[in-house]
Amino acid sequence: MRIRTMATVIGAVAVSLLSLLNAQAAGPGGAAVASLSPARLVFASQTVDTASAPQALTLTNTGDAVLNIVSIAITGADFVDFSQTNTCGNTVAVNAKCAINVTFGPQNFGTRTAGLIITSSAANSPQTVSLTGMGMGPAASLSSAAVSFSGQLVTTNAQQTVRLTSSGDQSLDISSIAVTGPFSENNTCLSSVLEPQQTCSINIFFTPLAGGPATGQLTIFDNAFPPQQFVPLSGIGADFALALTPTTNSATAGQSATYTVSVTPIGGFAGNVTLGCGGLPPGAACSFAPSTVTVNSSGAATSSVTVSTTAASRAPPGGGSRPTGFDGFGLLWLGVLSLGLSGFAVFRRNLTRLTLGFAVAAALLLAALGIPACGGASSSSKVVSTPPDTYRLVVTGTATAASTSVQNTVVLTIVVM
């Protein structure tokens, strides 16, 4: 735009100068007249980023005064696609000619147009020639200039599709596709060469690693001109953060400590967060009121968490009563009784009674040995207390979307005295 504006200014200045030059060059009764042919140049289709053979224009001074050349310039929408060289110099004598050679080098696919303008001291200045050419070759066009994701839960996937079309008149050969940032892709574009007007798909996946905005880029490398196509990628990860007030509290064993846990949305997060805790010391427990909070864009949600502890047991030493049954003294008397019965049987020389005596003695001995084992020993349940110390518990918050869960944590400190 700046170049075209400058060309307009130069042209206006040139017109002012031309009147003076024309009068000086013509002298009494004379004037320069410029004739340019042809009036139009049409170039054959040319592969993008290559130069055509030059086409010539002829400038003739048909007047009766010297023709002074002010400028020879190319302007128009696609002026960068055309270039010129000439043999005209600064002046053209009466009835003399000079050549202007124009070359077409398309910088993009499709129809390219411009104009060549000659500004001089001629009475009919300026002279204009239209320039037209067709850029040909492989070209690529994309269905989306940019891809944006919003409100995506961290560590989960969201997908959008970009379609790539071979929009040129030659085959489009895609060599590679790459993405940056927390994005990934799969595609159908690398499996074959795309003929003109064929399309393929590139699936873009957004997997935010943290809450908040994220950016990346899709880059396609191929044989089109330019040889890369770029698609900016952006997204917002949805997450939540946990915070405690206070972070440290204390309690005497057998008492409890209370905290407030805040759940704050990040990146537009909205949903239910279930709270829990882990790393409890012996004899301790935690509870939440409520155990599930609902978070939305209006701000943080809160819950009260209470950590309870257990005092030491007051049970007497020993842990219960002794078992009942025969002790060692009773076993001694059973042994004496068994020997007495055996002696009595021998004295009577009665084999049957001897046998009976041994049987009775053995039975009594076994009974004496078994009684302590079968005796009813009473047991008492042991109460687990919370020892004095400083403990760090992990408070967790879990949000679930479809089959995926996201969990965040914060550390709670309790001093048990």
LUMNUVEX-196522 format. One record per residue (C-alpha): residue number from 1; residue in three letters; x, y, z. Coordinates in steps of 0.5 Angstrom, whole numbers, plus 500, padded with zeros to 3 digits. Layout:
<pts>
     n   res    xx    yy    zz
   NUM   ALA     X     Y     Z
...
</pts>
This chain:
<pts>
     n   res    xx    yy    zz
     1   MET   500   500   500
     2   ARG   506   505   502
     3   ILE   509   503   495
     4   ARG   503   505   491
     5   THR   502   511   495
     6   MET   509   513   493
     7   ALA   508   511   486
     8   THR   502   516   486
     9   VAL   506   522   489
    10   ILE   511   521   484
    11   GLY   506   521   478
    12   ALA   503   527   481
    13   VAL   510   530   481
    14   ALA   512   528   474
    15   VAL   506   531   471
    16   SER   508   537   474
    17   LEU   515   537   471
    18   LEU   512   534   464
    19   SER   509   541   462
    20   LEU   516   544   463
    21   LEU   520   539   460
    22   ASN   515   538   454
    23   ALA   515   546   453
    24   GLN   523   546   453
    25   ALA   524   540   449
    26   ALA   519   542   444
    27   GLY   521   549   442
    28   PRO   517   553   438
    29   GLY   511   549   435
    30   GLY   514   542   437
    31   ALA   512   536   442
    32   ALA   514   529   444
    33   VAL   509   524   443
    34   ALA   510   517   446
    35   SER   507   511   442
    36   LEU   507   504   446
    37   SER   505   497   443
    38   PRO   502   492   445
    39   ALA   497   495   450
    40   ARG   497   488   453
    41   LEU   501   483   455
    42   VAL   499   476   457
    43   PHE   503   471   460
    44   ALA   502   463   459
    45   SER   501   459   466
    46   GLN   508   459   470
    47   THR   510   455   476
    48   VAL   510   459   482
    49   ASP   516   462   484
    50   THR   519   461   477
    51   ALA   521   466   472
    52   SER   518   466   465
    53   ALA   521   468   459
    54   PRO   521   476   458
    55   GLN   516   479   453
    56   ALA   518   486   450
    57   LEU   514   492   449
    58   THR   516   498   444
    59   LEU   516   505   446
    60   THR   517   510   440
    61   ASN   517   517   440
    62   THR   513   519   434
    63   GLY   513   527   436
    64   ASP   518   532   433
    65   ALA   521   533   440
    66   VAL   526   529   444
    67   LEU   522   525   449
    68   ASN   524   525   456
    69   ILE   523   519   460
    70   VAL   521   520   468
    71   SER   519   513   470
    72   ILE   518   506   468
    73   ALA   514   503   474
    74   ILE   510   496   475
    75   THR   504   498   479
    76   GLY   497   494   481
    77   ALA   495   488   486
    78   ASP   500   483   484
    79   PHE   506   488   482
    80   VAL   511   483   485
    81   ASP   510   478   480
    82   PHE   512   482   475
    83   SER   519   485   473
    84   GLN   522   489   467
    85   THR   528   492   464
    86   ASN   529   497   458
    87   THR   534   500   453
    88   CYS   530   507   454
    89   GLY   535   511   458
    90   ASN   533   518   460
    91   THR   531   520   453
    92   VAL   528   518   446
    93   ALA   530   522   440
    94   VAL   525   524   435
    95   ASN   522   518   431
    96   ALA   527   513   435
    97   LYS   525   507   439
    98   CYS   527   503   445
    99   ALA   525   496   448
   100   ILE   522   494   455
   101   ASN   522   487   457
   102   VAL   517   484   462
   103   THR   518   478   466
   104   PHE   513   474   470
   105   GLY   515   470   476
   106   PRO   508   468   480
   107   GLN   509   469   487
   108   ASN   502   465   489
   109   PHE   497   460   485
   110   GLY   492   463   481
   111   THR   491   469   476
   112   ARG   496   475   477
   113   THR   495   482   475
   114   ALA   499   488   474
   115   GLY   500   494   470
   116   LEU   506   498   467
   117   ILE   506   505   467
   118   ILE   511   510   463
   119   THR   511   517   465
   120   SER   515   522   460
   121   SER   515   529   457
   122   ALA   510   526   452
   123   ALA   503   530   451
   124   ASN   500   524   452
   125   SER   503   521   458
   126   PRO   503   517   462
   127   GLN   502   510   457
   128   THR   499   504   461
   129   VAL   500   497   459
   130   SER   496   491   463
   131   LEU   500   485   465
   132   THR   496   478   466
   133   GLY   499   471   468
   134   MET   497   465   471
   135   GLY   501   462   477
   136   MET   501   454   477
   137   GLY   503   448   481
   138   PRO   501   445   487
   139   ALA   497   449   492
   140   ALA   494   448   499
   141   SER   488   451   503
   142   LEU   486   450   510
   143   SER   479   449   512
   144   SER   481   453   519
   145   ALA   485   459   519
   146   ALA   486   458   527
   147   VAL   483   452   532
   148   SER   481   454   539
   149   PHE   479   450   545
   150   SER   476   452   551
   151   GLY   474   450   558
   152   GLN   478   443   557
   153   LEU   479   439   564
   154   VAL   486   438   565
   155   THR   489   431   563
   156   THR   483   430   558
   157   ASN   483   430   551
   158   ALA   479   434   546
   159   GLN   479   434   539
   160   GLN   477   438   533
   161   THR   479   437   525
   162   VAL   482   441   520
   163   ARG   481   439   513
   164   LEU   487   440   508
   165   THR   485   441   500
   166   SER   490   441   494
   167   SER   487   447   491
   168   GLY   493   448   485
   169   ASP   493   444   479
   170   GLN   499   440   480
   171   SER   499   434   486
   172   LEU   500   436   493
   173   ASP   506   432   496
   174   ILE   506   433   504
   175   SER   512   431   507
   176   SER   511   432   515
   177   ILE   506   435   520
   178   ALA   508   437   527
   179   VAL   505   441   533
   180   THR   507   444   539
   181   GLY   505   446   546
   182   PRO   500   441   549
   183   PHE   497   439   543
   184   SER   498   432   539
   185   GLU   495   430   532
   186   ASN   493   424   527
   187   ASN   492   425   520
   188   THR   490   422   513
   189   CYS   495   426   509
   190   LEU   501   423   510
   191   SER   499   416   507
   192   SER   498   419   499
   193   VAL   500   424   495
   194   LEU   493   429   494
   195   GLU   491   430   487
   196   PRO   488   437   485
   197   GLN   481   438   489
   198   GLN   483   432   494
   199   THR   482   433   501
   200   CYS   485   430   507
   201   SER   484   431   515
   202   ILE   488   433   521
   203   ASN   485   431   528
   204   ILE   488   436   533
   205   PHE   488   434   540
   206   PHE   488   439   546
   207   THR   491   435   553
   208   PRO   492   441   558
   209   LEU   497   440   563
   210   ALA   495   445   567
   211   GLY   489   450   568
   212   GLY   489   457   564
   213   PRO   491   459   557
   214   ALA   495   455   553
   215   THR   498   456   546
   216   GLY   501   452   540
   217   GLN   502   451   532
   218   LEU   500   446   527
   219   THR   505   446   521
   220   ILE   505   443   515
   221   PHE   511   442   510
   222   ASP   509   440   503
   223   ASN   511   442   496
   224   ALA   506   448   495
   225   PHE   509   455   495
   226   PRO   510   457   500
   227   PRO   512   450   503
   228   GLN   509   451   510
   229   GLN   502   452   512
   230   PHE   501   455   519
   231   VAL   495   454   524
   232   PRO   495   457   531
   233   LEU   493   453   536
   234   SER   490   455   543
   235   GLY   486   453   549
   236   ILE   484   454   556
   237   GLY   485   448   561
   238   ALA   480   448   566
   239   ASP   482   446   573
   240   PHE   481   447   581
   241   ALA   486   449   587
   242   LEU   485   447   594
   243   ALA   487   452   600
   244   LEU   487   451   607
   245   THR   485   456   613
   246   PRO   489   455   617
   247   THR   494   451   615
   248   THR   497   448   622
   249   ASN   493   447   628
   250   SER   493   443   634
   251   ALA   489   439   639
   252   THR   490   435   645
   253   ALA   490   428   644
   254   GLY   482   426   645
   255   GLN   480   432   642
   256   SER   479   435   635
   257   ALA   482   441   630
   258   THR   478   444   625
   259   TYR   480   447   618
   260   THR   477   450   612
   261   VAL   478   448   605
   262   SER   477   452   599
   263   VAL   476   450   592
   264   THR   478   455   587
   265   PRO   476   454   580
   266   ILE   481   455   574
   267   GLY   480   456   567
   268   GLY   473   456   567
   269   PHE   472   450   571
   270   ALA   465   448   573
   271   GLY   463   441   577
   272   ASN   463   437   583
   273   VAL   469   436   587
   274   THR   469   430   592
   275   LEU   474   431   598
   276   GLY   478   426   602
   277   CYS   484   425   607
   278   GLY   490   421   607
   279   GLY   496   420   612
   280   LEU   492   419   618
   281   PRO   496   418   625
   282   PRO   494   412   629
   283   GLY   488   413   633
   284   ALA   486   419   628
   285   ALA   480   420   623
   286   CYS   478   426   619
   287   SER   471   428   616
   288   PHE   468   434   612
   289   ALA   462   438   612
   290   PRO   460   437   606
   291   SER   464   432   603
   292   THR   463   434   596
   293   VAL   462   441   594
   294   THR   460   444   587
   295   VAL   464   449   584
   296   ASN   463   454   578
   297   SER   465   461   575
   298   SER   462   465   581
   299   GLY   468   463   586
   300   ALA   471   458   591
   301   ALA   467   453   594
   302   THR   468   451   602
   303   SER   468   445   606
   304   SER   470   444   614
   305   VAL   475   439   615
   306   THR   475   436   622
   307   VAL   481   432   625
   308   SER   479   428   631
   309   THR   484   424   635
   310   THR   484   419   641
   311   ALA   487   419   648
   312   ALA   491   414   652
   313   SER   487   408   655
   314   ARG   486   408   663
   315   ALA   486   400   663
   316   PRO   490   397   669
   317   PRO   497   394   668
   318   GLY   496   386   666
   319   GLY   491   387   661
   320   GLY   486   382   665
   321   SER   485   376   670
   322   ARG   489   370   670
   323   PRO   486   364   667
   324   THR   483   359   672
   325   GLY   485   351   673
   326   PHE   490   347   676
   327   ASP   497   350   678
   328   GLY   503   346   679
   329   PHE   501   344   686
   330   GLY   495   341   684
   331   LEU   499   337   679
   332   LEU   504   334   684
   333   TRP   498   332   688
   334   LEU   495   328   682
   335   GLY   502   325   681
   336   VAL   502   322   689
   337   LEU   495   320   688
   338   SER   496   316   681
   339   LEU   502   313   685
   340   GLY   498   311   691
   341   LEU   493   307   687
   342   SER   498   303   683
   343   GLY   501   301   689
   344   PHE   495   299   692
   345   ALA   494   295   686
   346   VAL   500   291   686
   347   PHE   499   290   694
   348   ARG   493   286   692
   349   ARG   496   283   686
   350   ASN   490   284   682
   351   LEU   492   285   675
   352   THR   485   288   673
   353   ARG   485   293   679
   354   LEU   493   295   677
   355   THR   490   296   670
   356   LEU   485   300   672
   357   GLY   489   304   677
   358   PHE   494   306   671
   359   ALA   488   308   667
   360   VAL   485   312   672
   361   ALA   492   316   674
   362   ALA   493   317   666
   363   ALA   486   320   666
   364   LEU   487   324   672
   365   LEU   494   327   669
   366   LEU   491   328   662
   367   ALA   485   332   665
   368   ALA   490   336   670
   369   LEU   494   338   664
   370   GLY   488   340   659
   371   ILE   484   344   664
   372   PRO   489   350   664
   373   ALA   488   350   656
   374   CYS   481   350   657
   375   GLY   480   355   662
   376   GLY   476   361   661
   377   ALA   482   367   660
   378   SER   478   374   659
   379   SER   481   378   654
   380   SER   480   386   654
   381   SER   480   390   647
   382   LYS   486   395   646
   383   VAL   485   402   645
   384   VAL   489   405   640
   385   SER   491   412   642
   386   THR   494   418   638
   387   PRO   501   419   640
   388   PRO   504   427   641
   389   ASP   507   429   635
   390   THR   507   433   629
   391   TYR   503   430   623
   392   ARG   502   432   616
   393   LEU   496   430   613
   394   VAL   494   430   605
   395   VAL   487   433   603
   396   THR   485   431   596
   397   GLY   480   434   592
   398   THR   477   429   586
   399   ALA   473   431   580
   400   THR   471   426   575
   401   ALA   469   428   567
   402   ALA   466   422   563
   403   SER   471   416   565
   404   THR   477   421   567
   405   SER   479   423   574
   406   VAL   483   430   576
   407   GLN   486   430   583
   408   ASN   489   436   587
   409   THR   492   436   594
   410   VAL   494   440   599
   411   VAL   498   439   606
   412   LEU   494   440   613
   413   THR   499   440   619
   414   ILE   496   438   626
   415   VAL   500   438   632
   416   VAL   498   433   637
   417   MET   500   435   645
</pts>
